[in-house]
Amino acid sequence: MDARRQDAPQPRPAARAGRAEVMRRMVLLLETAEVLEARARRCPDPAQAAVLLRRARQRRQQAAGLREGLPARVASAPLPTGRGWTASAVGQGGR
């Protein structure tokens, strides 16, 4: 085996996979919050709309908590938003 290859730092796939899973979960929570807010806007019952908005707020707080646990260079990146982003796309490393 080549000595240069032994000295090179080896990637840590478990750590990378863990970050990807956290990002996927974070995006899923944000997507769910969007759906809950949309349902609340359409809901004719004010009590039910309030429940949906509270649940959306909880999902956003959970996503923020996950973001705090990420390394600084990942956490400082803007959160993906909008219809083009999906949790499965983030888990695969793209859109």
N, C-alpha and C positions, 0 to 999 in steps of 0.2 A: 504494500500500500504506500502511496505517495506521502512523504512527510508533510508537505504543504496542506494536504487534505486533512491530516490529523490535527493540525494547529488551527484550522479554520473553525470559528464558532458554529456549532450545530444549531439549526432552527429548533424551536420548542413548539412542536405541533399542538400539544395539549393546551398550552397557553393561548396560542392563536385560535384554536377551536373554541376555547372558553370565551374569548372576547367576541368571536363571531356569534356565539350562542346568546351572549348578553345583548349584543346589538340587535339580533333578530327578535329577542324577547321585548326589547325596548321599543322597536318599531311596531311590533304587534300591539303593545299596550297603547301606543299613540294612535294607531289605526282604529283600535276599538273605541278610544275616546272620541275620535271624529264621528264614528257611526252613532255612538250614543248621543252626541250633541245634535246630530242631524235628526235623529228620532225625536229628541226633546223638542226641536223646533216644529215638527209636524204634529206633535201630540196635542190633542184638544183639552186634555185633563191637566190643569196646572200642578196638581199634586204628583201625578206620574212624571210630568216634565221635570219637576224638581228632583225627583229620585234619579232620573236619567242623567241630569246635569251633575248631581253629586257623584254618581258612579263614574262619569267621564273625568271629573276632577281627581277622583281616587286613582284612576289609571294613569293620568298625567303625573301625579305625585310618585307613583310606583316607578314610572319611566325615569323621572328625575333622580330617584334613589339609585336606580341601576347605573345611571350615567355617572353619579358621584363615585361609584366603585371602580370605574374604568381608569386606566392610566391617563395622565394629564394630556398627552398628545392626542389621544382618542377622544377624551371627554371635551376637549376644547373645540372639536369640529362641530359645525352646525348640525342640529338634528335633522334628519331627513323628514320632509313633510310633503304633502300633496299626493295626488292620485298616482303618480308614476312610481312611487316607492311601495314595495311590499315586503313583508317580513321574510318571505322565501327568497326574494332577490338579495336582501342584505345578508342572509345566511350563506348565499352562494358567492358573495363578494361583488355584486353588481346590481344593476337595475334590471 
